Amino acid sequence: MRTTLRGAWIGMVAVLSVIGAPAIGLAQQDFSKVEVKTTKISDNFYTVEGQGGTIGALIGPDGIFLVDSQFAPLTEKITAAIRQLSDRPIRFLVNTHLHGDHTGGNANFAKLGVTLLAREELRARLARPPASGRGSAPPTEALPMVTYRGPLTLRMNNEEVRLIPVPLAHTDGDTMVRFTNADVIMTGDFYRAVGYPNIDRTSGGTLKGMIEGLQMVVDAAGPATKIIPGHGPIVDKTGVAAHRAMILALRDRVAALIKQGKTREEVLAAKPAADYDAKVPQPGTTGERFIGQLYDELQGAK
């Protein structure tokens, strides 16, 4: 049986070289030098990192369950890395949210027989052509086959995998994925351990939902729970709580400036997040982006 499965993996890689080819020009990025690495988190759970959102991989005799798919041109490298962990077939893949660095490989995996799962809201947005008018809607294969609006539980490999909707946070289609026995929570991008938060208001994200979603993680996590963000290093619940506290503090600062009659440009010029820049890993320009998002949210709520 093991020989047969290895043969299937080899065939899988061959197919991927054809499937992924049209996507290589995506956003004019060069993925040829990206290296994919795996890290063991528990007995049967690993992270898979290449370029884009962190992937989770639950492995075992029942097959493989993945969280997110990264970019399409990386699927061959991702599957090759997973093949080093297990020769069992990939059976399921859940998307934590809409963005291409988490969903770009969907069609590749679907064509390999993987069942895609996601929030109903995510599927609806993914099916639409880009708002910019450039490009077209993704192929049907990229759209999740199984959708849900409430919590969904899968049981495989002696693990309880809980898919927990997080309404209107980073987007309107976010999912928190909890691996109960491994004591792991994956958040997608409604929690990031690098940079400032990102409320994608064009995709249904909201400040209120972000704050509530982070509290959901804190409430669900135990003292030893490993929380794996969409981007950045693994943290515990204190890291998520501190991130949430920063959001609340910056919200209040921006609200105070709005109350003073400051315009968006004046609020940005006041740099209300300046004292956090040394504390936030890899802040880049994400602080200015987040302050602008806070202004838009709070001003719109008046």
BAFI-3210 file (N, C-alpha, C; in Angstrom, 3 decimals, decimal comma, padded with zeros to 6 digits):
// residues 302
n [1|2|3|4|5|6|7|8|9|10|11|12|13|14|15|16|17|18|19|20|21|22|23|24|25|26|27|28|29|30|31|32|33|34|35|36|37|38|39|40|41|42|43|44|45|46|47|48|49|50|51|52|53|54|55|56|57|58|59|60|61|62|63|64|65|66|67|68|69|70|71|72|73|74|75|76|77|78|79|80|81|82|83|84|85|86|87|88|89|90|91|92|93|94|95|96|97|98|99|100|101|102|103|104|105|106|107|108|109|110|111|112|113|114|115|116|117|118|119|120|121|122|123|124|125|126|127|128|129|130|131|132|133|134|135|136|137|138|139|140|141|142|143|144|145|146|147|148|149|150|151|152|153|154|155|156|157|158|159|160|161|162|163|164|165|166|167|168|169|170|171|172|173|174|175|176|177|178|179|180|181|182|183|184|185|186|187|188|189|190|191|192|193|194|195|196|197|198|199|200|201|202|203|204|205|206|207|208|209|210|211|212|213|214|215|216|217|218|219|220|221|222|223|224|225|226|227|228|229|230|231|232|233|234|235|236|237|238|239|240|241|242|243|244|245|246|247|248|249|250|251|252|253|254|255|256|257|258|259|260|261|262|263|264|265|266|267|268|269|270|271|272|273|274|275|276|277|278|279|280|281|282|283|284|285|286|287|288|289|290|291|292|293|294|295|296|297|298|299|300|301|302]
n.u [000,826|001,944|003,819|002,116|000,820|002,928|003,500|001,207|001,610|003,799|002,615|000,826|002,467|003,387|001,031|000,518|002,492|001,472|-001,064|-000,490|000,945|-000,270|-000,639|001,714|002,537|001,121|000,448|002,962|004,980|007,919|008,213|010,078|012,337|011,414|011,470|010,021|009,190|008,708|007,382|007,313|004,657|003,054|002,411|001,086|000,692|001,609|003,225|003,360|005,396|005,902|005,552|003,404|000,327|000,559|000,404|-001,476|-001,085|-002,617|-001,844|-002,125|-003,474|-006,027|-005,782|-004,899|-005,394|-005,639|-004,958|-005,557|-004,033|-001,997|-000,137|-000,869|001,382|003,053|002,107|003,111|005,588|004,660|003,126|005,151|006,701|004,893|004,671|006,990|006,286|004,097|002,594|-000,051|-003,220|-004,172|-007,045|-008,882|-009,265|-009,337|-010,222|-009,109|-009,711|-010,466|-008,239|-005,653|-003,137|-003,810|-005,717|-004,962|-003,946|-006,124|-007,578|-005,681|-005,351|-007,977|-008,259|-006,733|-008,308|-008,940|-011,168|-012,581|-013,241|-015,087|-016,284|-019,598|-019,813|-017,216|-016,921|-018,829|-017,706|-015,276|-016,102|-016,726|-015,789|-012,726|-012,967|-011,655|-011,903|-009,937|-008,797|-010,405|-013,093|-012,153|-011,442|-014,039|-013,187|-011,701|-013,440|-014,825|-016,238|-017,739|-019,611|-020,285|-022,202|-022,468|-020,653|-018,526|-017,599|-014,994|-013,827|-010,923|-007,963|-007,639|-008,311|-010,143|-011,371|-012,288|-014,159|-014,645|-016,709|-015,806|-017,293|-017,305|-014,648|-011,401|-012,146|-015,412|-015,595|-014,109|-012,491|-011,808|-009,660|-009,658|-007,701|-008,386|-007,210|-004,491|-004,154|-004,099|-004,653|-005,576|-005,631|-005,838|-005,845|-007,126|-005,831|-002,560|000,885|002,854|003,428|000,845|-002,702|-005,081|-007,876|-009,904|-011,923|-013,174|-013,765|-015,665|-014,733|-014,597|-014,042|-015,297|-015,872|-013,272|-012,206|-013,944|-013,450|-010,763|-011,081|-012,558|-010,586|-008,852|-010,596|-011,060|-008,597|-006,246|-003,798|-001,563|-002,032|-001,163|-001,071|-001,483|-000,785|-002,022|000,188|003,537|005,250|004,423|002,271|001,121|-001,960|-001,642|-000,245|-002,130|-004,078|-002,670|-002,368|-005,030|-005,562|-003,933|-005,265|-007,645|-006,637|-005,560|-007,850|-009,268|-007,598|-007,695|-010,428|-010,618|-009,185|-010,799|-013,016|-012,039|-012,280|-010,488|-009,235|-008,953|-006,353|-005,067|-005,292|-003,699|-001,259|-000,779|000,219|-000,734|-000,009|002,661|004,201|003,915|005,345|007,918|007,343|005,790|006,344|008,036|006,743|006,579|004,705|002,285|001,157|000,265|-001,644|-003,461|-004,299|-005,621|-007,694|-009,008|-009,874|-011,665|-013,556|-014,527|-015,344|-017,294|-019,120|-020,261]
n.v [-001,210|001,241|001,675|002,065|004,413|006,208|006,283|007,522|010,041|010,894|011,037|013,031|015,285|015,587|016,276|018,701|020,370|021,102|022,144|024,362|026,092|028,324|030,168|031,257|033,761|035,357|038,353|039,068|037,822|036,116|032,880|030,937|030,671|030,273|028,572|025,795|024,920|022,607|022,351|020,598|020,555|019,145|015,659|014,792|017,061|019,749|022,785|024,420|026,318|028,706|030,983|033,509|032,953|031,029|027,514|024,845|021,416|018,469|015,189|011,629|008,235|008,453|010,168|013,445|016,670|019,985|023,439|026,214|027,283|028,742|030,327|029,546|028,772|027,546|025,094|022,599|022,488|022,612|020,255|018,410|018,826|018,021|015,383|014,340|014,060|012,352|009,655|009,458|010,339|013,739|014,930|016,907|020,509|023,581|026,982|029,858|032,494|034,912|035,902|035,819|034,739|032,769|031,276|030,828|028,413|026,745|025,635|023,901|021,969|021,004|019,769|017,609|016,022|016,887|017,887|021,018|023,369|026,066|029,200|030,205|032,854|033,428|031,777|032,960|035,517|034,788|033,757|035,915|038,169|040,138|043,270|045,383|045,091|044,029|041,020|037,808|035,873|033,172|029,732|027,217|025,059|026,178|027,041|026,502|023,324|022,433|024,316|026,475|028,083|028,139|026,720|023,930|020,549|018,241|014,916|013,188|011,202|010,766|013,215|016,171|018,467|021,684|024,012|027,302|029,927|033,352|036,181|038,958|040,140|040,270|039,853|039,208|036,512|034,925|032,198|030,499|027,894|025,114|022,686|020,283|018,162|018,430|020,896|023,387|026,441|027,945|031,053|032,391|035,558|037,342|037,530|038,530|038,029|039,680|043,023|045,591|045,252|044,344|045,507|044,493|046,296|046,450|043,851|043,169|043,276|044,356|046,650|046,104|043,366|042,360|042,896|041,359|038,828|038,348|038,207|035,873|034,010|034,282|033,448|030,807|029,593|027,740|027,798|026,587|026,523|026,595|029,225|029,872|032,278|033,966|035,059|035,208|034,411|031,655|032,121|032,533|032,776|035,174|036,789|037,273|038,581|040,917|042,047|042,594|044,458|046,554|047,314|048,327|050,486|052,114|052,566|054,186|056,416|057,384|057,917|060,016|062,009|062,357|063,388|065,852|067,093|066,514|065,918|063,104|063,101|064,699|063,164|060,968|062,308|062,951|060,663|058,511|055,916|055,829|055,171|052,467|051,429|050,445|048,184|046,507|043,800|044,032|046,471|048,201|049,911|049,355|050,417|053,026|052,347|050,919|052,887|054,584|052,874|052,602|055,268|055,497|053,553|054,522|057,121|056,577|055,412|057,444]
n.w [000,000|000,774|-001,266|-003,438|-002,675|-002,606|-005,290|-006,150|-005,080|-006,611|-009,121|-008,528|-008,187|-010,787|-012,126|-010,890|-011,902|-014,284|-013,679|-012,027|-013,634|-015,193|-013,185|-012,389|-013,184|-011,530|-010,016|-010,753|-009,333|-008,285|-007,606|-007,667|-006,071|-003,553|-000,527|001,038|004,281|006,983|010,296|013,278|015,502|017,275|018,082|015,722|014,210|012,118|011,017|007,855|005,952|003,442|001,212|002,036|003,852|006,876|006,765|008,164|009,048|009,658|010,257|009,664|009,959|008,848|006,785|005,470|006,776|005,856|006,583|004,831|001,652|000,447|-002,278|-005,719|-007,470|-005,642|-004,893|-005,723|-004,383|-001,769|-001,499|-001,914|000,355|002,328|001,650|002,700|005,297|005,452|003,655|003,209|001,685|000,912|002,251|003,121|003,066|004,612|004,230|005,894|005,377|002,784|001,199|-001,366|-000,651|001,000|-000,258|-002,853|-003,908|-004,082|-006,358|-007,462|-005,415|-005,272|-007,753|-007,308|-005,854|-003,322|-000,776|-000,437|002,139|003,609|004,977|004,074|003,255|002,426|000,168|-001,534|-001,981|-003,154|-005,537|-007,080|-009,751|-009,681|-007,980|-009,089|-011,773|-013,259|-014,462|-013,859|-012,378|-010,188|-011,243|-011,195|-009,676|-007,657|-005,750|-002,557|-001,784|000,357|002,558|005,381|007,943|010,661|013,509|012,698|012,983|012,484|012,662|012,813|012,568|015,313|016,359|017,127|015,044|015,011|013,290|013,501|013,003|012,667|012,890|010,651|010,975|010,254|007,623|006,157|006,180|007,939|009,660|012,652|013,505|015,466|016,968|018,997|020,617|020,060|021,097|019,746|018,070|015,069|013,439|010,995|009,304|011,049|013,346|013,525|014,079|013,316|012,273|012,218|012,995|010,383|009,010|006,659|005,134|002,675|002,168|003,972|006,597|010,059|012,788|015,267|014,967|014,766|017,323|018,898|017,813|018,526|021,267|021,375|020,748|022,970|025,000|024,242|024,405|026,374|029,080|027,935|025,253|021,842|019,697|016,416|014,201|011,196|009,995|011,092|014,250|016,499|019,294|022,736|024,668|026,020|024,293|022,279|023,772|024,464|021,952|021,321|023,339|022,482|020,142|021,237|022,715|020,681|019,207|021,001|021,111|018,479|018,323|020,156|018,805|016,574|017,832|018,465|016,101|014,090|010,800|008,520|007,447|009,311|011,603|010,884|010,638|013,268|014,343|016,192|016,866|017,385|019,694|019,797|017,719|018,207|019,558|018,032|015,943|012,856|011,753|009,496|007,057|008,093|010,368|009,783|007,884|009,495|011,337|009,587|008,847|011,303|011,647|009,469|010,175|012,688|012,102|010,251|011,879|013,262]
ca.u [000,000|002,804|004,394|001,068|000,579|004,064|003,301|000,164|002,226|004,618|001,676|000,268|003,425|003,401|-000,171|000,631|003,352|000,622|-002,136|-000,016|001,694|-000,847|-000,689|003,048|002,652|000,238|001,020|004,342|005,870|008,794|008,139|011,019|013,341|010,762|011,681|008,933|009,680|007,700|007,775|006,454|004,070|002,641|002,668|000,582|000,337|002,773|003,025|004,043|005,646|006,563|005,320|001,981|-000,150|001,024|-000,468|-001,477|-001,246|-002,898|-001,559|-002,447|-003,977|-007,260|-005,457|-004,311|-006,276|-004,838|-005,523|-005,101|-003,345|-000,980|-000,243|-000,938|002,662|003,786|001,437|004,010|006,550|003,933|002,799|006,403|007,080|003,963|004,998|008,048|005,673|003,119|002,201|-001,512|-003,776|-004,753|-008,492|-009,647|-008,531|-010,223|-009,693|-009,416|-010,325|-010,534|-007,102|-004,980|-002,005|-004,400|-006,642|-004,485|-003,715|-007,341|-007,917|-004,703|-005,680|-009,267|-008,040|-006,095|-009,311|-009,090|-012,422|-012,360|-014,261|-014,942|-017,525|-020,446|-019,476|-015,946|-017,180|-019,544|-016,758|-014,263|-016,719|-016,921|-014,614|-012,101|-013,673|-010,882|-012,204|-008,809|-008,837|-011,717|-013,354|-011,349|-012,157|-014,980|-012,460|-011,138|-014,507|-015,072|-017,375|-018,515|-019,642|-020,967|-022,452|-022,223|-019,501|-018,499|-016,581|-014,534|-013,054|-010,028|-006,623|-007,763|-008,347|-011,377|-011,058|-013,454|-014,147|-015,458|-016,838|-015,504|-018,026|-016,985|-013,404|-010,484|-013,093|-016,684|-015,581|-013,018|-012,699|-010,796|-009,581|-009,151|-007,352|-008,616|-006,240|-003,161|-004,198|-003,623|-005,644|-005,104|-006,517|-005,849|-005,296|-007,734|-004,719|-001,222|001,915|003,769|002,704|-000,382|-003,891|-005,570|-009,318|-010,195|-013,297|-013,751|-014,203|-016,608|-014,112|-015,010|-013,319|-016,026|-015,669|-011,874|-012,066|-014,672|-012,759|-009,575|-011,555|-012,928|-009,353|-008,411|-011,520|-010,955|-007,246|-005,776|-002,471|-000,524|-002,478|-000,316|-001,895|-000,725|-001,411|-001,902|001,579|004,341|005,546|003,406|002,176|000,106|-003,114|-001,249|000,128|-003,362|-004,703|-001,927|-002,711|-006,372|-005,459|-003,373|-006,338|-008,553|-005,950|-005,471|-009,221|-009,637|-006,814|-008,246|-011,745|-010,406|-008,777|-011,996|-013,863|-011,450|-012,550|-009,365|-009,498|-008,205|-004,947|-004,544|-005,157|-002,503|-000,088|-000,581|000,921|-001,181|000,569|004,124|004,855|003,823|006,176|009,064|006,844|005,156|007,334|007,940|005,575|006,521|003,699|000,986|000,602|-000,494|-002,822|-004,431|-004,881|-006,595|-008,861|-009,720|-010,563|-012,800|-014,566|-015,115|-016,022|-018,492|-020,065|-020,828]
ca.v [000,000|002,417|001,897|002,626|005,797|007,029|006,474|008,533|011,342|011,268|011,464|014,295|016,348|015,772|017,022|020,060|021,178|021,600|022,943|025,614|026,904|029,621|031,108|031,697|035,193|036,045|039,528|039,178|037,367|035,002|031,899|029,851|030,528|030,078|027,273|025,410|024,163|022,110|022,374|019,741|021,258|018,084|014,337|014,634|018,359|020,487|023,969|024,410|027,719|029,007|032,417|033,697|032,547|029,757|026,356|023,808|020,076|017,362|013,967|010,395|007,139|008,836|011,118|014,730|017,838|021,195|024,770|027,177|026,692|029,669|030,711|028,414|028,249|026,849|023,848|021,462|022,473|022,319|018,833|017,662|018,920|017,194|013,984|013,918|013,795|011,271|009,252|009,379|011,370|014,954|014,742|018,136|021,769|024,684|028,336|030,723|033,714|035,076|036,451|034,891|034,028|031,671|030,521|030,759|027,045|025,955|024,861|022,812|020,907|020,414|018,876|016,409|015,285|017,410|018,586|022,345|023,848|027,474|029,924|030,531|034,212|033,368|031,211|033,949|036,553|034,193|033,482|037,154|038,743|041,199|044,557|046,307|044,872|043,343|039,594|037,177|035,034|031,950|028,577|026,579|024,157|026,931|027,382|025,434|022,443|022,365|025,608|026,462|029,376|027,922|025,860|022,619|019,697|017,043|014,039|012,306|011,048|010,908|014,652|016,910|019,708|022,562|025,186|028,239|031,205|034,597|037,104|040,366|040,513|040,689|039,885|038,652|035,063|034,359|030,987|030,041|026,433|024,609|021,271|020,141|017,301|019,027|022,174|024,369|027,281|028,730|032,210|033,182|036,904|038,257|037,793|038,433|038,289|040,681|044,165|046,012|044,568|044,773|045,343|044,616|046,788|046,159|042,455|042,962|043,308|045,455|046,803|045,382|041,932|042,047|042,887|040,191|037,618|038,153|037,746|034,465|033,221|034,312|032,633|029,394|029,083|027,442|028,372|025,976|026,483|027,230|030,005|030,045|033,372|033,883|035,414|035,469|033,293|031,114|032,817|032,000|033,654|036,498|037,560|037,705|039,565|042,167|042,567|043,154|045,663|047,606|047,783|049,148|051,739|052,935|052,985|055,309|057,587|057,916|058,469|061,313|062,956|062,644|064,261|067,189|067,623|066,256|065,217|061,844|063,437|065,216|062,023|060,227|063,132|062,944|059,404|057,983|054,597|055,951|054,480|051,020|051,006|049,673|046,956|045,669|043,234|044,354|047,347|048,749|050,963|048,826|051,272|054,086|051,705|050,582|054,126|055,005|051,992|052,996|056,528|055,233|052,823|055,355|058,246|056,031|055,019|058,645]
ca.w [000,000|000,850|-002,584|-004,276|-002,288|-003,065|-006,717|-006,309|-004,808|-007,764|-010,145|-008,074|-008,489|-012,226|-012,478|-010,377|-012,754|-015,358|-013,105|-011,447|-014,573|-015,543|-012,055|-012,006|-013,404|-010,603|-009,352|-011,215|-008,273|-008,618|-006,531|-007,952|-005,021|-002,267|000,101|001,926|005,421|007,914|011,703|014,087|016,628|018,190|017,521|014,356|013,644|011,628|010,197|006,568|005,622|002,179|001,069|002,264|005,157|007,418|006,557|009,189|008,484|010,566|009,506|010,366|009,123|008,154|005,734|005,856|006,826|005,725|006,785|003,829|000,494|-000,076|-003,688|-006,643|-007,955|-004,587|-004,515|-005,928|-003,285|-000,537|-001,458|-001,760|001,766|003,081|001,327|003,608|006,595|005,373|002,307|003,158|000,793|001,467|002,101|003,356|003,194|004,975|004,079|007,033|004,852|001,338|000,454|-002,257|-000,055|001,776|-001,108|-004,231|-004,362|-003,959|-007,553|-007,576|-004,470|-005,650|-008,895|-006,764|-005,108|-001,963|-000,525|000,111|003,059|003,996|005,272|002,920|002,832|001,706|-001,159|-002,340|-002,415|-004,024|-006,835|-007,824|-010,421|-008,890|-008,020|-009,921|-013,178|-013,885|-014,187|-013,870|-011,219|-010,222|-011,788|-010,280|-008,776|-006,522|-004,814|-001,584|-002,045|001,589|003,235|006,667|008,572|012,076|013,788|012,064|013,600|011,788|013,539|012,069|013,138|016,767|016,619|016,890|014,342|015,112|012,427|014,269|012,303|013,384|012,015|010,367|011,652|009,188|006,505|006,620|005,999|008,739|010,461|013,605|013,446|016,744|017,049|020,429|021,297|019,884|021,820|018,771|017,405|013,931|013,350|009,771|009,446|012,013|014,264|012,941|015,079|012,751|011,754|012,878|012,464|009,082|008,858|005,236|005,098|001,359|002,178|005,063|007,918|010,935|014,043|016,301|014,765|015,073|018,781|019,406|017,372|019,362|022,569|021,188|020,844|024,367|025,791|023,846|024,650|027,718|029,347|027,104|023,861|020,835|018,783|015,180|013,444|009,751|009,687|012,275|015,141|017,393|020,576|023,637|024,778|026,491|023,116|021,613|024,656|024,330|020,621|021,456|024,166|021,634|019,266|022,042|023,044|019,473|018,905|021,875|020,721|017,227|018,647|020,806|017,769|015,779|018,656|018,383|014,771|013,187|009,552|008,373|007,249|010,576|012,514|010,461|010,940|014,720|014,638|017,486|017,142|017,385|020,811|019,586|016,593|018,688|020,179|017,012|015,020|011,433|011,561|008,151|006,905|008,512|011,403|009,120|007,289|010,535|011,862|008,581|008,961|012,522|011,369|008,581|010,958|013,722|011,457|009,626|012,927|013,914]
c.u [000,855|003,413|003,370|000,835|001,722|003,944|002,251|000,714|003,054|003,733|001,078|001,182|003,467|002,199|-000,052|001,481|002,566|-000,432|-001,645|000,610|001,051|-000,796|000,660|003,231|001,817|000,990|002,508|005,340|006,687|008,825|009,223|012,020|012,730|011,024|010,558|009,499|008,512|008,268|006,798|005,980|003,602|002,855|002,226|000,142|001,603|002,319|003,853|004,171|006,399|006,528|003,822|001,617|000,356|-000,037|-000,363|-001,720|-001,429|-002,721|-001,906|-003,052|-005,251|-007,017|-004,990|-005,366|-005,391|-005,651|-004,814|-004,173|-002,233|-001,202|-000,171|000,433|003,466|003,206|002,350|005,019|005,874|003,617|004,051|006,859|006,181|004,247|006,119|007,502|004,778|002,841|000,688|-002,064|-004,244|-006,255|-009,292|-008,715|-009,547|-009,503|-010,096|-010,027|-010,008|-009,202|-006,250|-003,792|-002,484|-005,295|-006,117|-004,289|-004,953|-007,608|-006,961|-005,063|-006,995|-009,106|-007,316|-007,059|-009,520|-010,434|-012,138|-013,544|-014,011|-016,299|-018,292|-020,098|-018,171|-016,165|-017,847|-018,594|-015,735|-014,812|-016,875|-015,656|-014,017|-012,826|-012,963|-011,233|-011,085|-008,834|-010,263|-011,890|-012,516|-012,132|-013,048|-014,267|-011,935|-012,170|-014,761|-016,335|-018,314|-018,443|-020,474|-021,172|-022,236|-021,011|-019,650|-017,357|-016,282|-013,709|-012,241|-008,678|-006,603|-007,755|-009,745|-010,998|-012,317|-013,242|-015,147|-015,539|-016,522|-016,099|-017,367|-015,745|-012,403|-011,257|-014,435|-016,742|-014,507|-013,457|-011,512|-010,824|-008,920|-008,926|-007,319|-007,534|-004,812|-003,027|-003,582|-004,819|-004,962|-006,123|-006,687|-005,411|-006,094|-006,830|-003,412|-000,213|003,003|002,930|001,480|-001,567|-004,297|-007,062|-009,638|-011,666|-013,950|-014,234|-015,057|-016,020|-014,582|-014,145|-013,986|-015,796|-014,252|-011,674|-012,746|-013,989|-011,527|-009,970|-011,998|-011,700|-008,880|-009,289|-011,373|-009,626|-007,018|-004,386|-001,366|-000,897|-001,509|-001,230|-001,050|-001,413|-001,300|-000,490|002,308|004,472|004,354|003,450|001,241|-000,996|-002,747|-000,829|-001,089|-004,066|-004,005|-002,232|-004,082|-006,343|-004,889|-004,450|-007,273|-007,925|-005,886|-006,852|-009,597|-008,861|-007,376|-009,614|-011,611|-010,016|-009,957|-012,910|-013,360|-011,666|-011,442|-009,829|-008,691|-006,712|-004,315|-004,381|-003,917|-001,237|000,220|000,148|000,525|-000,602|002,083|004,791|004,765|004,789|007,361|008,640|006,269|006,219|007,028|006,763|005,447|005,569|002,330|000,345|-000,252|-001,769|-003,894|-005,083|-005,914|-007,861|-009,690|-010,506|-011,815|-013,930|-015,290|-015,880|-017,325|-019,552|-020,748|-022,247]
c.v [001,253|002,725|002,543|004,102|006,705|007,297|007,525|009,926|011,818|011,760|012,811|015,449|016,633|016,582|018,484|020,949|021,764|022,552|024,314|026,564|028,244|030,636|031,709|033,191|036,019|037,144|039,693|038,803|036,174|034,041|030,816|029,620|030,336|028,669|027,001|024,551|023,725|022,122|021,526|020,505|020,278|016,757|014,202|015,952|019,146|021,824|023,817|025,858|027,831|030,502|032,638|033,197|031,189|028,680|025,436|022,465|019,059|016,077|012,748|009,374|007,473|009,774|012,438|015,824|019,073|022,439|025,710|026,553|027,552|029,946|029,489|027,897|027,483|025,472|022,640|021,355|022,124|020,835|017,968|017,677|018,040|015,711|013,456|013,583|012,572|010,930|009,051|010,506|012,605|014,882|016,030|019,341|022,861|026,012|029,184|032,043|033,827|035,245|035,392|034,168|032,914|030,781|030,265|029,364|026,167|025,055|023,682|021,649|020,228|019,431|017,601|015,594|015,750|018,135|019,907|022,755|025,318|028,014|030,181|031,908|034,242|032,851|032,234|035,033|035,996|033,969|034,731|037,560|039,847|042,531|045,555|046,194|044,186|041,879|039,076|036,372|033,765|030,796|027,938|025,702|024,875|027,229|026,224|024,647|022,380|023,726|025,509|027,896|029,307|027,034|024,482|021,818|018,504|016,223|013,085|012,285|011,275|012,368|015,185|018,255|020,568|023,800|026,178|029,573|032,380|035,724|038,478|040,860|041,061|040,817|039,399|037,134|034,358|033,104|030,778|028,515|025,933|023,103|020,929|019,343|017,838|020,332|023,282|025,140|028,018|029,835|032,780|034,595|037,833|038,412|037,537|038,785|039,216|041,807|044,506|045,231|045,129|044,467|045,573|045,004|046,513|044,721|042,141|042,964|044,499|045,474|045,999|043,876|041,497|041,932|041,651|038,885|037,319|037,679|036,287|033,563|033,143|033,403|031,142|028,772|028,786|028,000|027,814|025,939|027,226|027,918|030,365|031,113|033,135|034,179|035,669|034,264|032,882|031,865|032,045|033,038|035,047|037,392|038,092|038,771|040,927|042,843|043,239|044,450|046,832|048,177|048,717|050,502|052,668|053,398|054,224|056,577|058,227|058,539|059,856|062,381|063,330|063,601|065,692|067,830|067,400|065,531|063,910|062,126|063,938|064,103|061,213|061,000|063,149|061,701|058,809|056,615|054,637|055,163|052,963|050,521|050,155|048,330|045,973|045,119|043,616|045,296|047,885|049,931|050,512|049,665|052,377|053,515|051,454|051,827|054,672|054,170|052,337|054,287|056,270|054,518|053,748|056,545|057,777|055,678|056,217|058,928]
c.w [000,000|-000,503|-003,502|-003,966|-002,707|-004,561|-006,989|-006,081|-005,999|-008,899|-009,819|-008,438|-009,983|-012,694|-012,067|-011,268|-013,910|-014,800|-012,690|-012,441|-014,890|-014,423|-011,727|-012,203|-012,456|-009,864|-009,661|-010,123|-008,754|-007,432|-006,649|-006,826|-003,626|-001,756|001,086|003,053|006,298|009,323|012,502|015,317|017,698|017,483|016,074|013,722|013,317|011,037|008,932|006,130|004,307|001,981|001,140|003,640|005,583|007,227|007,765|008,535|009,596|009,780|010,346|009,427|008,358|006,987|006,319|005,769|006,803|006,066|005,817|002,786|-000,087|-001,563|-004,599|-007,110|-006,910|-004,261|-004,672|-004,787|-001,959|-000,429|-001,316|-000,307|002,626|002,840|002,222|004,997|006,570|003,916|002,196|002,279|001,564|001,205|002,211|003,444|003,520|004,762|005,275|006,609|003,373|000,610|-000,241|-001,677|000,873|000,917|-002,513|-004,778|-004,372|-005,159|-007,732|-006,666|-004,828|-006,795|-008,484|-005,903|-003,686|-001,845|000,180|000,980|003,364|004,399|003,966|002,370|002,034|000,295|-002,061|-002,844|-003,398|-005,432|-007,695|-008,570|-009,560|-009,074|-008,925|-011,394|-013,922|-013,484|-014,171|-012,593|-011,322|-010,824|-010,730|-009,262|-007,538|-005,449|-003,854|-001,901|-000,852|002,273|004,508|007,138|010,083|012,278|013,132|012,671|012,711|012,764|012,683|012,775|014,648|017,191|016,342|016,303|014,327|014,239|013,008|013,523|013,218|012,542|011,882|011,090|010,632|007,877|007,051|006,468|006,796|009,496|011,389|013,586|014,719|016,665|018,533|021,126|021,188|020,659|020,977|018,230|016,258|013,666|011,952|010,100|010,357|013,233|013,529|014,019|014,544|012,163|012,598|012,302|011,108|008,999|007,386|005,077|003,751|001,258|003,405|006,455|008,729|012,193|015,153|016,189|015,083|016,578|019,371|019,017|018,208|020,761|022,500|021,320|022,280|025,224|025,493|024,256|026,127|027,918|028,458|025,627|022,957|019,831|017,567|014,340|011,945|009,280|010,991|013,179|015,999|018,725|021,495|023,789|025,280|025,324|022,383|022,454|024,545|022,992|020,662|022,269|023,369|020,719|020,028|022,377|021,836|019,026|019,721|021,506|019,448|017,481|019,284|019,784|016,874|016,536|018,656|017,008|013,767|011,929|009,510|008,259|008,547|011,614|012,163|010,823|012,432|015,197|016,003|017,840|017,322|018,500|020,697|018,508|017,023|019,275|019,156|016,067|013,573|011,134|010,143|008,072|007,411|009,613|010,809|008,495|008,346|011,135|010,877|008,635|010,201|012,294|010,538|009,331|011,923|013,152|010,820|010,631|013,573|013,412]
res [m|r|t|t|l|r|g|a|w|i|g|m|v|a|v|l|s|v|i|g|a|p|a|i|g|l|a|q|q|d|f|s|k|v|e|v|k|t|t|k|i|s|d|n|f|y|t|v|e|g|q|g|g|t|i|g|a|l|i|g|p|d|g|i|f|l|v|d|s|q|f|a|p|l|t|e|k|i|t|a|a|i|r|q|l|s|d|r|p|i|r|f|l|v|n|t|h|l|h|g|d|h|t|g|g|n|a|n|f|a|k|l|g|v|t|l|l|a|r|e|e|l|r|a|r|l|a|r|p|p|a|s|g|r|g|s|a|p|p|t|e|a|l|p|m|v|t|y|r|g|p|l|t|l|r|m|n|n|e|e|v|r|l|i|p|v|p|l|a|h|t|d|g|d|t|m|v|r|f|t|n|a|d|v|i|m|t|g|d|f|y|r|a|v|g|y|p|n|i|d|r|t|s|g|g|t|l|k|g|m|i|e|g|l|q|m|v|v|d|a|a|g|p|a|t|k|i|i|p|g|h|g|p|i|v|d|k|t|g|v|a|a|h|r|a|m|i|l|a|l|r|d|r|v|a|a|l|i|k|q|g|k|t|r|e|e|v|l|a|a|k|p|a|a|d|y|d|a|k|v|p|q|p|g|t|t|g|e|r|f|i|g|q|l|y|d|e|l|q|g|a|k]
***
